[in-house]
Amino acid sequence: MRIMECVRVIRNTINNAAIDEEAVREAISIYNLGHRDMIDNLLHSLARRNKFKLLTVDKELIKFIDRQGLPREVMVTPSEL
């Protein structure tokens, strides 16, 4: 299943963020809203749940998050640093 593959990738690359069931649920909710990149969805939900910042240059992700009224404060672009 693709979701589990995304979870494995993130678990193997992120050492300071626990991937719990709620983070996965949030990522699936974002997917169901229409954003089809599960890695982006998981990173966003992990950043939110762990009070991290998600550094991104993905303008489409930012637009999607804004359109859906999802928490934007966890996201930062290089120009905002």
Summary of the structure (lengths in Angstrom):
residues: 81
radius of gyration: 11.9
end to end distance: 35.8
largest distance: 35.8
contacts: 210
relative contact order: 0.16
helix: 63%
strand: 5%
